[in-house]
Amino acid sequence: MTTQSGILIKGGKVVDEDFSEMTDVFIEDGVISAVGSDLQVAAGTRVIDATDRLVLPGGIDTHTHMELSFMGTTAVDDFHTGTKVNANDEMHFQAKFVKKEIETLVRDKGVNSFKMFMAYKDVFMLRDNELYAIFAQCKEIGAIAQVHAENGDLIAEDAKHMLSLGITGPEGHDMCCPEEVEAEGTQRTITITHAANCLLYVVKPGYLMDLLNAEMIMCIIGTDNCTFSVCQKALGKDDFTKISNGVNGIEDRMSVIWEKGVHSGKMDKNQFVAVTSTNAAKIFNLYPRKGRIARGSDADLVIWDPEATRVISGMRCHGLQVVTISKGKVIYENGQLLTKPGMGRYIPGKPFSEFVYKSINQREKVGQPCTVCREPYTGEIIPIAPKRS
């Protein structure tokens, strides 16, 4: 791949979370150096024509599983096959949730979020008191607590019941994971996080997109990418509880969200940018370095054709990336990936995201419990008989 000293994107509509504007973008040395009209650039600068197309901040998928060891096997995607731009110095974290290890990961490794499970009994599932302890610790050190919210005990009992009825196929998984167990788990998690005064980041509830226009929540749409092959799935051919859970999704995330969100009328272009990029950058303390097209931001951009279509597993999707730029270099163009191992980099995340913790700190100030002033009691106190040995 040839070295690129600079790139000028002309004629496109820049779409951020809060505005859209017909303007040009100049990229130099891996960052956005200018946004505006009639930009003056050096001779030899590569010009990309984005006429009738959108220029979007690069997408951020906050929920993926690479190299996950689960149910006796390991996901087929590693950081290279899953992203195509993995870093040479890959980071592998498989620490148990204990206080000292969490502090070390946040302080020394730049890990600013942790995911907890309320499902997968006897594997990953945490009890309420364990969740409270971790939530309190996350709040203390400025990390984000992510939760897979379900009722693991009920799911385990329902799974036994399904198998006793002779239901061994994958339909059994859906039958023992009804919406009620997710709703109960989410409500319980809300109660626990409120007690710990911690931010709650819930993964998985599928109806959240319908709430976007109501602005009731801050939504991020990730994939939960966790890819297993057919022969790995076949471990559960006679028992659905032994099927390794997960499917792929990173590659198709943006197109599916555009189809189900923008093309269907549930969100506009700016909301699309928010749920695919900007909200994640703010929550995980990467904004405005990521998630925005502005001077000084990293040059991670997508040139998007809203009218292009493709078929994904029988579903026709509108919206398709035509050029992808990472760190100021074109890594996808004309249907071709232009990547090689080691192009990516690990970016440590800083704790105490201002976007998140300004509300937490305010809530703590106004919500501190206090004692009730009263006259001391001076009356008689009933005696209690000593316990018999």
C-alpha angles and dihedrals in degrees: 000000000000122000114256118209095186143348129209116199108201136188100011133122112248110218121196127167093267106031146013124216139172101239144126129254126212119200124196133166093357097306138084105261099177142010118191149077127299093013115188112227135173122268112268094035111143112245120207116196109222097173112155089007136101127242109215135180111259114273121255117208106198099182116059137131118212122177089358115174106213138154094357098311141068128244112257095229117086123181092275101047091039098050107011090217103068121160122251090231097056117192118226118188121176101151123152117240104266124138099246095047093049091051091049093050092050096043102039107022104036095240105151102171137052130193122219128193128219089180135061098066115220090011114059104343119126127201124234095260090050091050091050091052093050093044090052091048093049090051091049095053099035100252130140118247113216119192135196094208119206137114103263095186094055093045091052092050092047090050091055089050093051092050091049088057091054094255102141103148127095091269086076090068092059092045094055094045103060122167091258094068090051092047092049092048092049093050091047091050091050089054093049095047091048089055090050093041089231131145112258118218108183119194128203111020102137100202095064094099089065089061096054097095090048088060089217094136142020103248131200119183114211130163108235083222108197112154126199126172126241092256090051091051088050089072083085099044091122099029123036091205088069095054110111105241122235149062136211123265115145095100095050102035099103096046094047092049091048090050096045095037116027101022091046091050098244094117140013128235093268092052088049090058090046096053096040099042125347101056091051092049091052097046095046093045098248098114131146091009086064130022098038140077103224140120109289096019119123112271096245104137143154125210103211131199107205093191099050116102139198136173119245114189091330095316116116109221128193118211126054137183113241098179129021121194122194123182089349095306128108106243099167128035138142090009093302129118112223099191139117134189113281098032093110128073137207112243114201113227119228118227126236099044104207090217090061105029099048088073093041092051092047091049090051092052095053097035102053112134115238136190124254115244111233141150113271115259112251101170132103121299117210114241119241120218114240117255116261115245 
